[in-house]
Amino acid sequence: MLSSVALRPARELIFLTAVLISASTLASGQTRPLPDAPGTWKAWKPFNATVDARKEQAATPALVKAFETELLALNAILRRAPAVSSPVGFSVETWGHLAGFRPAAFAPGQPAGAKSPLSGGLTFGAFPIVEYERNGKTIREDTGETALQMFLVNQIGRGVIDRGNVPEWGAVDHDAFLQPLPQGEIANLPRFGDGLVIARDGASLWTPLSLRAALEIVAKNRQVDVDSSQQSVDAQTARLAVVRDPAWRANRMKEARQAAATMPKPDEFLKQIEESIRVEEANLVKEVSPTGGSGKQLADAKRGLAEVTSWIDALSPAEQTAAACYAARGAALREKFRTAPSADCHPLARPNYAYFSTALPRSAPQVVIITPIARCFDTADRHNLEANSPSPAGCRANRALIESLDKAALKAWLR
């Protein structure tokens, strides 16, 4: 999966825990962990390839089957890892999925789904073995919730392993992101951002985002603000024209007089109606004025848009193509978007679509990213709930899997 929005199912799976607690367990009260109980490696779950995902990736049944076969080969590699091949204190469940793919509207050069390798992933879950009492009987279960480990295949787009956001880009549909930076190695696998990357060349998965491209996304987002504000001003201007229309006012007062005829104080009621019309007109005038309400919002939005478009127009050819970085602590736009990466200015990137070889079958795995990593390997991370847990499941099993799996076989599995 290559696009920014294509990550919607995969990225959700990365951070979600598998909540599979049965109703009987919930009703039973306390459970007792069994860290020494023999576990099982359960059968591969049915492959998840939704109609939308198959359509978006132009994946025929034969291609889906071929891709699942590749994931089963990956599953076999994981299953041979000594630390989890004969699980104790937990049972293993694994399953695969085909990811969705929707080309980003603002992603120049992004290939269509039919021109890209199939993307998806394998999920590894080590579920603790527990037992509890119910109706006088001891019940043992190896489902529940755990920290999942994802193996994402052919996914290098926005939201996979990059962390943080560029607020000035808003919700505009694009494929750019804060580039995942190298962070050494874990178990002899290079770490970038929140993932371990197994590829022909991990650093080549992304390409620098030019300053012009970064600013064009800002401009597109600010154009959205201008359009939204303009719609509000237009609606209020149209209403002001109605309120000021003599025919509308005459009809409104005619209706008021008819209603007042049945009231004990008709003159007072008519004055209230006249005052309400006057107040509405005054409020609308204020709203559409450049100095207040929606009119001011529109004027501010236009100035914001002009700020970035004038900057783009003033860029020299060299500045336009220079690699951009983002300084979150910058006070002004020109302080946030720069062309000289530094400790406080994070490089910006896009997926390198040219990384993928078109000579290979679309089902071939060309890159795999193991994620999340921070949750189970960064002990200071607030999400690392199981890092120091005595349970052999969850994070402990995930770390043991990554540390003991056959790296050579994993690399050989890639094309």
FIRODREN-63688 format. One record per residue (C-alpha): residue in one letter; x, y, z. Coordinates in steps of 0.5 Angstrom, whole numbers. Example, Ala and Ser with C-alpha at 12.3 -4.5 7.8 and 13.67 -1.06 7.14 Angstrom:
! FIRODREN-63688
r doke->A	px->25	py->-9	pz->16;
r doke->S	px->27	py->-2	pz->14;
! end
This chain:
! FIRODREN-63688
r doke->M	px->0	py->0	pz->0;
r doke->L	px->3	py->7	pz->-2;
r doke->S	px->-2	py->12	pz->-1;
r doke->S	px->-3	py->16	pz->5;
r doke->V	px->-10	py->14	pz->6;
r doke->A	px->-9	py->7	pz->4;
r doke->L	px->-7	py->6	pz->11;
r doke->R	px->-13	py->6	pz->14;
r doke->P	px->-14	py->-1	pz->16;
r doke->A	px->-7	py->-3	pz->17;
r doke->R	px->-5	py->3	pz->21;
r doke->E	px->-11	py->2	pz->26;
r doke->L	px->-9	py->-5	pz->27;
r doke->I	px->-2	py->-3	pz->29;
r doke->F	px->-4	py->0	pz->35;
r doke->L	px->-10	py->-4	pz->37;
r doke->T	px->-10	py->-9	pz->42;
r doke->A	px->-14	py->-15	pz->40;
r doke->V	px->-20	py->-15	pz->45;
r doke->L	px->-22	py->-22	pz->45;
r doke->I	px->-25	py->-23	pz->52;
r doke->S	px->-31	py->-28	pz->52;
r doke->A	px->-37	py->-26	pz->56;
r doke->S	px->-36	py->-32	pz->61;
r doke->T	px->-29	py->-29	pz->63;
r doke->L	px->-32	py->-22	pz->64;
r doke->A	px->-37	py->-25	pz->68;
r doke->S	px->-32	py->-30	pz->72;
r doke->G	px->-29	py->-25	pz->77;
r doke->Q	px->-21	py->-25	pz->77;
r doke->T	px->-17	py->-30	pz->73;
r doke->R	px->-11	py->-33	pz->75;
r doke->P	px->-5	py->-33	pz->70;
r doke->L	px->-1	py->-39	pz->68;
r doke->P	px->6	py->-37	pz->66;
r doke->D	px->8	py->-44	pz->66;
r doke->A	px->2	py->-48	pz->62;
r doke->P	px->4	py->-50	pz->55;
r doke->G	px->1	py->-46	pz->50;
r doke->T	px->-1	py->-48	pz->42;
r doke->W	px->1	py->-44	pz->36;
r doke->K	px->-6	py->-44	pz->33;
r doke->A	px->-9	py->-45	pz->26;
r doke->W	px->-8	py->-39	pz->21;
r doke->K	px->-14	py->-35	pz->21;
r doke->P	px->-18	py->-34	pz->15;
r doke->F	px->-15	py->-29	pz->10;
r doke->N	px->-18	py->-22	pz->11;
r doke->A	px->-19	py->-19	pz->4;
r doke->T	px->-25	py->-15	pz->3;
r doke->V	px->-29	py->-13	pz->-3;
r doke->D	px->-27	py->-6	pz->-3;
r doke->A	px->-19	py->-8	pz->-2;
r doke->R	px->-19	py->-13	pz->-7;
r doke->K	px->-23	py->-7	pz->-12;
r doke->E	px->-18	py->-2	pz->-10;
r doke->Q	px->-12	py->-6	pz->-11;
r doke->A	px->-15	py->-9	pz->-17;
r doke->A	px->-13	py->-16	pz->-14;
r doke->T	px->-16	py->-22	pz->-18;
r doke->P	px->-18	py->-28	pz->-14;
r doke->A	px->-11	py->-31	pz->-16;
r doke->L	px->-7	py->-25	pz->-14;
r doke->V	px->-10	py->-25	pz->-7;
r doke->K	px->-9	py->-33	pz->-6;
r doke->A	px->-2	py->-32	pz->-9;
r doke->F	px->-1	py->-26	pz->-4;
r doke->E	px->-4	py->-30	pz->2;
r doke->T	px->1	py->-36	pz->0;
r doke->E	px->7	py->-31	pz->1;
r doke->L	px->4	py->-29	pz->8;
r doke->L	px->4	py->-36	pz->10;
r doke->A	px->11	py->-37	pz->8;
r doke->L	px->13	py->-31	pz->13;
r doke->N	px->8	py->-35	pz->18;
r doke->A	px->12	py->-41	pz->17;
r doke->I	px->19	py->-37	pz->18;
r doke->L	px->16	py->-34	pz->25;
r doke->R	px->13	py->-40	pz->27;
r doke->R	px->20	py->-43	pz->27;
r doke->A	px->23	py->-38	pz->32;
r doke->P	px->26	py->-42	pz->38;
r doke->A	px->23	py->-37	pz->43;
r doke->V	px->16	py->-38	pz->40;
r doke->S	px->16	py->-44	pz->37;
r doke->S	px->13	py->-48	pz->43;
r doke->P	px->10	py->-43	pz->47;
r doke->V	px->9	py->-43	pz->54;
r doke->G	px->5	py->-39	pz->58;
r doke->F	px->1	py->-36	pz->52;
r doke->S	px->-2	py->-39	pz->45;
r doke->V	px->0	py->-36	pz->39;
r doke->E	px->-5	py->-33	pz->34;
r doke->T	px->-3	py->-31	pz->27;
r doke->W	px->-8	py->-28	pz->21;
r doke->G	px->-7	py->-24	pz->15;
r doke->H	px->-10	py->-18	pz->11;
r doke->L	px->-10	py->-15	pz->4;
r doke->A	px->-10	py->-7	pz->5;
r doke->G	px->-14	py->-2	pz->2;
r doke->F	px->-11	py->3	pz->-3;
r doke->R	px->-14	py->9	pz->-5;
r doke->P	px->-9	py->14	pz->-9;
r doke->A	px->-8	py->21	pz->-5;
r doke->A	px->-11	py->26	pz->-9;
r doke->F	px->-5	py->31	pz->-8;
r doke->A	px->0	py->26	pz->-9;
r doke->P	px->4	py->27	pz->-16;
r doke->G	px->7	py->21	pz->-19;
r doke->Q	px->3	py->16	pz->-15;
r doke->P	px->2	py->10	pz->-19;
r doke->A	px->-5	py->7	pz->-19;
r doke->G	px->-7	py->1	pz->-15;
r doke->A	px->-7	py->-4	pz->-21;
r doke->K	px->0	py->-2	pz->-22;
r doke->S	px->3	py->-3	pz->-15;
r doke->P	px->5	py->-9	pz->-11;
r doke->L	px->-1	py->-12	pz->-7;
r doke->S	px->0	py->-9	pz->0;
r doke->G	px->-2	py->-12	pz->7;
r doke->G	px->0	py->-15	pz->13;
r doke->L	px->1	py->-21	pz->18;
r doke->T	px->-1	py->-20	pz->25;
r doke->F	px->2	py->-24	pz->31;
r doke->G	px->-1	py->-24	pz->37;
r doke->A	px->1	py->-28	pz->44;
r doke->F	px->-5	py->-29	pz->48;
r doke->P	px->-4	py->-31	pz->56;
r doke->I	px->-6	py->-37	pz->58;
r doke->V	px->-11	py->-36	pz->64;
r doke->E	px->-16	py->-40	pz->68;
r doke->Y	px->-22	py->-38	pz->73;
r doke->E	px->-28	py->-41	pz->76;
r doke->R	px->-35	py->-41	pz->74;
r doke->N	px->-40	py->-45	pz->77;
r doke->G	px->-35	py->-49	pz->81;
r doke->K	px->-31	py->-51	pz->75;
r doke->T	px->-24	py->-49	pz->73;
r doke->I	px->-24	py->-46	pz->66;
r doke->R	px->-18	py->-45	pz->62;
r doke->E	px->-17	py->-40	pz->56;
r doke->D	px->-12	py->-37	pz->52;
r doke->T	px->-16	py->-31	pz->49;
r doke->G	px->-16	py->-24	pz->52;
r doke->E	px->-12	py->-18	pz->50;
r doke->T	px->-5	py->-17	pz->48;
r doke->A	px->0	py->-13	pz->45;
r doke->L	px->0	py->-15	pz->37;
r doke->Q	px->6	py->-15	pz->33;
r doke->M	px->5	py->-13	pz->26;
r doke->F	px->9	py->-15	pz->20;
r doke->L	px->7	py->-10	pz->14;
r doke->V	px->8	py->-12	pz->7;
r doke->N	px->10	py->-7	pz->1;
r doke->Q	px->7	py->-1	pz->5;
r doke->I	px->11	py->5	pz->5;
r doke->G	px->6	py->11	pz->6;
r doke->R	px->4	py->16	pz->11;
r doke->G	px->2	py->13	pz->17;
r doke->V	px->6	py->7	pz->17;
r doke->I	px->12	py->8	pz->22;
r doke->D	px->13	py->16	pz->22;
r doke->R	px->11	py->19	pz->28;
r doke->G	px->8	py->26	pz->29;
r doke->N	px->4	py->31	pz->24;
r doke->V	px->5	py->37	pz->20;
r doke->P	px->-1	py->42	pz->23;
r doke->E	px->0	py->47	pz->17;
r doke->W	px->-2	py->41	pz->12;
r doke->G	px->-9	py->40	pz->16;
r doke->A	px->-14	py->35	pz->13;
r doke->V	px->-12	py->35	pz->6;
r doke->D	px->-11	py->29	pz->2;
r doke->H	px->-3	py->28	pz->1;
r doke->D	px->2	py->23	pz->1;
r doke->A	px->8	py->27	pz->5;
r doke->F	px->10	py->26	pz->12;
r doke->L	px->15	py->27	pz->17;
r doke->Q	px->21	py->22	pz->15;
r doke->P	px->22	py->16	pz->19;
r doke->L	px->29	py->17	pz->22;
r doke->P	px->34	py->11	pz->23;
r doke->Q	px->35	py->10	pz->30;
r doke->G	px->40	py->4	pz->30;
r doke->E	px->39	py->-3	pz->30;
r doke->I	px->34	py->-8	pz->34;
r doke->A	px->36	py->-15	pz->34;
r doke->N	px->41	py->-14	pz->28;
r doke->L	px->35	py->-10	pz->24;
r doke->P	px->35	py->-3	pz->22;
r doke->R	px->30	py->1	pz->26;
r doke->F	px->27	py->7	pz->23;
r doke->G	px->22	py->11	pz->27;
r doke->D	px->17	py->6	pz->30;
r doke->G	px->19	py->0	pz->25;
r doke->L	px->24	py->-5	pz->24;
r doke->V	px->25	py->-5	pz->16;
r doke->I	px->27	py->-11	pz->12;
r doke->A	px->29	py->-8	pz->5;
r doke->R	px->34	py->-8	pz->-1;
r doke->D	px->36	py->-1	pz->2;
r doke->G	px->31	py->2	pz->8;
r doke->A	px->33	py->9	pz->7;
r doke->S	px->31	py->9	pz->-1;
r doke->L	px->24	py->7	pz->1;
r doke->W	px->23	py->15	pz->2;
r doke->T	px->25	py->21	pz->-2;
r doke->P	px->26	py->28	pz->0;
r doke->L	px->20	py->33	pz->0;
r doke->S	px->21	py->39	pz->-4;
r doke->L	px->20	py->46	pz->-1;
r doke->R	px->15	py->47	pz->-6;
r doke->A	px->11	py->41	pz->-5;
r doke->A	px->11	py->42	pz->2;
r doke->L	px->8	py->49	pz->1;
r doke->E	px->3	py->47	pz->-4;
r doke->I	px->0	py->42	pz->1;
r doke->V	px->0	py->48	pz->6;
r doke->A	px->-3	py->53	pz->0;
r doke->K	px->-8	py->47	pz->-1;
r doke->N	px->-10	py->47	pz->6;
r doke->R	px->-11	py->54	pz->7;
r doke->Q	px->-15	py->54	pz->0;
r doke->V	px->-20	py->50	pz->4;
r doke->D	px->-21	py->55	pz->9;
r doke->V	px->-22	py->60	pz->4;
r doke->D	px->-27	py->56	pz->1;
r doke->S	px->-31	py->55	pz->7;
r doke->S	px->-31	py->62	pz->10;
r doke->Q	px->-33	py->64	pz->3;
r doke->Q	px->-39	py->59	pz->3;
r doke->S	px->-41	py->62	pz->10;
r doke->V	px->-40	py->69	pz->8;
r doke->D	px->-44	py->68	pz->1;
r doke->A	px->-50	py->65	pz->5;
r doke->Q	px->-50	py->71	pz->10;
r doke->T	px->-50	py->76	pz->5;
r doke->A	px->-56	py->72	pz->1;
r doke->R	px->-60	py->72	pz->8;
r doke->L	px->-58	py->80	pz->9;
r doke->A	px->-61	py->81	pz->2;
r doke->V	px->-67	py->77	pz->4;
r doke->V	px->-68	py->81	pz->10;
r doke->R	px->-67	py->88	pz->7;
r doke->D	px->-72	py->86	pz->1;
r doke->P	px->-78	py->91	pz->2;
r doke->A	px->-83	py->85	pz->-1;
r doke->W	px->-80	py->80	pz->4;
r doke->R	px->-81	py->85	pz->10;
r doke->A	px->-88	py->87	pz->8;
r doke->N	px->-90	py->80	pz->8;
r doke->R	px->-87	py->79	pz->14;
r doke->M	px->-90	py->85	pz->18;
r doke->K	px->-97	py->82	pz->14;
r doke->E	px->-96	py->76	pz->18;
r doke->A	px->-95	py->79	pz->24;
r doke->R	px->-101	py->83	pz->24;
r doke->Q	px->-105	py->77	pz->23;
r doke->A	px->-102	py->74	pz->29;
r doke->A	px->-102	py->80	pz->33;
r doke->A	px->-110	py->81	pz->32;
r doke->T	px->-111	py->75	pz->37;
r doke->M	px->-106	py->78	pz->42;
r doke->P	px->-108	py->82	pz->48;
r doke->K	px->-102	py->87	pz->46;
r doke->P	px->-102	py->87	pz->39;
r doke->D	px->-98	py->94	pz->38;
r doke->E	px->-92	py->91	pz->43;
r doke->F	px->-92	py->84	pz->39;
r doke->L	px->-91	py->88	pz->32;
r doke->K	px->-85	py->92	pz->36;
r doke->Q	px->-82	py->86	pz->38;
r doke->I	px->-82	py->83	pz->31;
r doke->E	px->-80	py->90	pz->28;
r doke->E	px->-74	py->90	pz->33;
r doke->S	px->-72	py->82	pz->31;
r doke->I	px->-72	py->84	pz->24;
r doke->R	px->-67	py->90	pz->25;
r doke->V	px->-63	py->86	pz->30;
r doke->E	px->-62	py->80	pz->25;
r doke->E	px->-60	py->86	pz->19;
r doke->A	px->-55	py->89	pz->24;
r doke->N	px->-52	py->82	pz->26;
r doke->L	px->-52	py->80	pz->19;
r doke->V	px->-48	py->86	pz->17;
r doke->K	px->-43	py->85	pz->22;
r doke->E	px->-42	py->78	pz->20;
r doke->V	px->-40	py->80	pz->13;
r doke->S	px->-36	py->86	pz->15;
r doke->P	px->-28	py->85	pz->14;
r doke->T	px->-27	py->87	pz->21;
r doke->G	px->-32	py->82	pz->24;
r doke->G	px->-35	py->75	pz->24;
r doke->S	px->-35	py->71	pz->18;
r doke->G	px->-32	py->77	pz->14;
r doke->K	px->-26	py->77	pz->18;
r doke->Q	px->-25	py->70	pz->18;
r doke->L	px->-25	py->70	pz->10;
r doke->A	px->-20	py->76	pz->10;
r doke->D	px->-16	py->73	pz->15;
r doke->A	px->-16	py->66	pz->11;
r doke->K	px->-15	py->70	pz->4;
r doke->R	px->-9	py->73	pz->8;
r doke->G	px->-6	py->66	pz->10;
r doke->L	px->-7	py->64	pz->3;
r doke->A	px->-3	py->70	pz->0;
r doke->E	px->2	py->69	pz->5;
r doke->V	px->4	py->62	pz->2;
r doke->T	px->2	py->63	pz->-5;
r doke->S	px->7	py->69	pz->-5;
r doke->W	px->12	py->65	pz->-2;
r doke->I	px->12	py->60	pz->-7;
r doke->D	px->12	py->65	pz->-13;
r doke->A	px->18	py->68	pz->-10;
r doke->L	px->22	py->61	pz->-10;
r doke->S	px->28	py->61	pz->-14;
r doke->P	px->29	py->54	pz->-18;
r doke->A	px->34	py->52	pz->-13;
r doke->E	px->29	py->53	pz->-7;
r doke->Q	px->23	py->50	pz->-10;
r doke->T	px->27	py->43	pz->-11;
r doke->A	px->31	py->44	pz->-5;
r doke->A	px->29	py->38	pz->1;
r doke->A	px->25	py->41	pz->6;
r doke->C	px->24	py->40	pz->13;
r doke->Y	px->19	py->42	pz->19;
r doke->A	px->21	py->46	pz->25;
r doke->A	px->15	py->45	pz->30;
r doke->R	px->17	py->50	pz->34;
r doke->G	px->18	py->55	pz->29;
r doke->A	px->13	py->61	pz->30;
r doke->A	px->12	py->63	pz->23;
r doke->L	px->11	py->60	pz->17;
r doke->R	px->18	py->61	pz->14;
r doke->E	px->21	py->59	pz->21;
r doke->K	px->17	py->52	pz->20;
r doke->F	px->19	py->50	pz->13;
r doke->R	px->26	py->50	pz->12;
r doke->T	px->31	py->47	pz->7;
r doke->A	px->37	py->46	pz->12;
r doke->P	px->35	py->40	pz->17;
r doke->S	px->38	py->41	pz->24;
r doke->A	px->36	py->38	pz->31;
r doke->D	px->30	py->42	pz->31;
r doke->C	px->28	py->41	pz->24;
r doke->H	px->25	py->34	pz->22;
r doke->P	px->26	py->32	pz->14;
r doke->L	px->20	py->31	pz->10;
r doke->A	px->19	py->26	pz->5;
r doke->R	px->14	py->22	pz->1;
r doke->P	px->14	py->15	pz->-1;
r doke->N	px->19	py->13	pz->-6;
r doke->Y	px->15	py->9	pz->-11;
r doke->A	px->20	py->7	pz->-16;
r doke->Y	px->23	py->3	pz->-10;
r doke->F	px->18	py->-3	pz->-12;
r doke->S	px->20	py->-7	pz->-18;
r doke->T	px->15	py->-8	pz->-24;
r doke->A	px->19	py->-14	pz->-26;
r doke->L	px->16	py->-18	pz->-20;
r doke->P	px->9	py->-21	pz->-20;
r doke->R	px->5	py->-16	pz->-16;
r doke->S	px->4	py->-21	pz->-10;
r doke->A	px->12	py->-21	pz->-9;
r doke->P	px->14	py->-18	pz->-2;
r doke->Q	px->19	py->-13	pz->-3;
r doke->V	px->19	py->-10	pz->4;
r doke->V	px->17	py->-12	pz->10;
r doke->I	px->16	py->-7	pz->16;
r doke->I	px->15	py->-10	pz->23;
r doke->T	px->11	py->-5	pz->28;
r doke->P	px->10	py->-2	pz->33;
r doke->I	px->17	py->-2	pz->36;
r doke->A	px->16	py->3	pz->41;
r doke->R	px->11	py->0	pz->45;
r doke->C	px->15	py->-6	pz->47;
r doke->F	px->22	py->-4	pz->46;
r doke->D	px->22	py->3	pz->49;
r doke->T	px->21	py->2	pz->56;
r doke->A	px->20	py->9	pz->58;
r doke->D	px->14	py->9	pz->53;
r doke->R	px->8	py->10	pz->56;
r doke->H	px->4	py->5	pz->52;
r doke->N	px->9	py->0	pz->54;
r doke->L	px->4	py->-3	pz->59;
r doke->E	px->7	py->-10	pz->59;
r doke->A	px->15	py->-9	pz->58;
r doke->N	px->16	py->-11	pz->66;
r doke->S	px->10	py->-16	pz->66;
r doke->P	px->12	py->-23	pz->69;
r doke->S	px->7	py->-25	pz->63;
r doke->P	px->11	py->-29	pz->58;
r doke->A	px->5	py->-26	pz->53;
r doke->G	px->5	py->-20	pz->50;
r doke->C	px->11	py->-15	pz->49;
r doke->R	px->15	py->-21	pz->52;
r doke->A	px->13	py->-25	pz->47;
r doke->N	px->14	py->-20	pz->41;
r doke->R	px->21	py->-18	pz->43;
r doke->A	px->23	py->-26	pz->44;
r doke->L	px->20	py->-27	pz->37;
r doke->I	px->24	py->-21	pz->34;
r doke->E	px->30	py->-23	pz->37;
r doke->S	px->30	py->-30	pz->36;
r doke->L	px->27	py->-30	pz->29;
r doke->D	px->31	py->-33	pz->23;
r doke->K	px->34	py->-26	pz->20;
r doke->A	px->37	py->-29	pz->14;
r doke->A	px->31	py->-33	pz->12;
r doke->L	px->26	py->-27	pz->13;
r doke->K	px->31	py->-23	pz->8;
r doke->A	px->31	py->-29	pz->3;
r doke->W	px->23	py->-29	pz->3;
r doke->L	px->24	py->-22	pz->0;
r doke->R	px->24	py->-21	pz->-7;
! end
